[in-house]
């Protein structure tokens, strides 16, 4: 009986293989679907340049339960001196979407930026927004102009005054088709 089961299974497999057709593969850009979230801060870098010895902005960061809280302790002279940053590998001609729900203890600016992380710091996307005390959803799309192995998505807080607290929820960076 055991031999009969193997024969039946083998015959079914051969019949299935014989009935399939094959199309030639066409190579295109990689169809990589990505979604990055806050993930409790895993793989995100908290940048407070005044504490890291290369700038003057200082902030406290708290990342948990898909929420980021940032409190400015010392205003920065440059936007990028206080940021929450996530490294990325991005592909040419792929559309990406950024979505963040944000509020602040008082009206304050923050910037959503996608750029090369190092080198020339080429900027691929940047929007500066005024956020207020009411939560507001910010959603953007952009198409990547080239492959970038060393990109980063950064939320920059360097224009915030001392004492301002930002609250960010539902942070998402994903590819769309």
Buried (B, 14 or more C-beta within 10 A) or exposed (E): EEEEEEEEEEEEEEEEEEEEEEEEEEEEEEEEEEEBBBEEBEEBBBBBBBBEEEBBBBBEBEBEEBBBBBBBBBBBEEBBBBBBBBBBEBBEEBEBBBBBBBBBBEEBBBBBBBBBBEEEEEEBBBEEBEBBEEBBEBEBEBEBEEBBEEBBBBBBBBBBEEEBBBBBBBBBBBBEE
